[in-house]
């Protein structure tokens, strides 16, 4: 397979990964907002905050992978 096709394949994979990570952040942020609205300082809050931070890190890593991929020759 040509290098350009591999690059397109990885671009597609990384874009999908980024969508999933960002979607997870949104979902956890919604759960956190609901938890805060319904309960005062629920134990779940700390866990959700940790999950949100992790998902944001994952999204940043995927963004870095996309940047590296863009710099690769075709």
C-alpha positions in Angstrom: 0.0 0.0 0.0 1.3 3.5 -0.8 2.4 5.7 2.0 -0.3 8.2 1.2 -3.0 5.6 1.7 -1.5 4.6 5.1 -1.5 8.2 6.1 -5.2 8.5 5.1 -6.0 5.4 7.0 -4.3 6.6 10.2 -5.9 10.1 9.7 -9.3 8.4 9.7 -8.5 6.3 12.7 -7.2 9.2 14.8 -10.2 11.4 13.8 -12.5 8.7 15.1 -10.5 8.3 18.3 -10.7 12.1 18.8 -14.5 12.1 18.3 -14.9 9.3 20.8 -12.7 11.0 23.5 -14.4 14.3 23.1 -17.8 12.6 23.3 -16.8 10.9 26.5 -15.8 14.2 28.0 -19.2 15.7 27.1 -21.0 12.7 28.5 -19.0 12.8 31.8 -19.5 16.5 32.1 -23.2 16.1 31.7 -23.3 13.4 34.4 -21.2 15.7 36.7 -23.6 18.6 36.1 -26.6 16.3 36.9 -24.9 15.0 40.0 -24.1 18.5 41.2 -27.7 19.6 40.6 -29.3 16.7 42.4 -26.8 16.0 45.3 -24.6 18.1 47.5 -21.0 17.0 47.1 -21.7 13.5 46.0 -18.9 10.9 46.2 -19.4 10.3 42.5 -18.3 13.9 41.8 -14.6 13.2 42.4 -14.7 10.1 40.2 -16.4 12.0 37.4 -13.9 14.8 37.6 -11.0 12.3 37.4 -12.6 10.6 34.3 -13.1 14.0 32.6 -9.5 14.9 33.2 -8.3 11.5 31.8 -10.5 11.8 28.7 -9.2 15.3 28.1 -5.6 14.0 28.3 -6.5 11.2 25.8 -8.0 13.8 23.4 -4.8 15.9 23.7 -2.7 12.8 22.9 -4.8 12.0 19.8 -4.5 15.6 18.7 -0.7 15.3 19.0 -0.8 12.1 17.0 -2.8 13.9 14.3 -0.2 16.7 14.2 2.6 14.2 13.9 0.8 12.5 11.1 0.3 15.8 9.2 4.1 16.3 9.2 4.8 12.9 7.6 5.7 12.9 4.0 3.4 11.3 1.5 
